[in-house]
Amino acid sequence: MIHVVSVGAEELIHRAYIAFLERHGCVLVVVRDHHGLPQALLNRNCDVAVLQATLSLDDLQETSRQIRQRWPKVRILIVRGEASCIDDALYDDRVEPGINPEHLLTAVERICSGRDVRSPLPVDQP
């Protein structure tokens, strides 16, 4: 059983991902932003943090930093289109927004396997 914390605003696609992951054996906790993480993860196991595309870049950066500092074993999966949105050390893998729920589940399972799954991402040049 994979324990997932999903961070991001409640939108239709976000709720669809959550429902799909729960139907396939994941235990989910949902929080709106990094402010809710300490309370949400109090006395709970967490394997993966899925950071939704609805987070601003500042919230994404702060959420990732907070997770790395307080829960260093939690793997971070970002649902975001921009390849260079935050520092590479602050996340483990990234998927595109609008990803098929089955592919999101596969990404969550892969990231939990402990393998280094991050592939080189193109860096946008100005």
Phi, psi and omega in degrees: 000129181260129178262122186237135168252126179254123184246122178154164182296148179285107174233167185307310183295323179298314179296325178294318177299314182300312180300318180295313181297319179296320179296337182254030169091003177274145173260121186245143169236134183243130174229153184285320182202186185296339180296331182273353184298310183304315180291318183295326184260006177297121179061029178232149172279149175213129179260319186224139170251122176258113182262116188282156180297343182286347178286141174291164179299321178296316178294321178299313180298312182294318179298314180297316178298315181298317179296314181300322182284315187270328183227071188297341180273349180288131177275143184245123177245123181257132173259094187202142182280324184287129181289327185250041185288323177215171180301141181304326183291348184266003177208164182255329179201163181220140175232158181284145173300150181080010180301144175301134182305324178296322179289326176296317178300317178299317179296319178296315180295319180295317182293331178283342183291348177089356179284155173282105187261350184294126175258156179301132179253141178294142178258126180292131178261134179291000000 
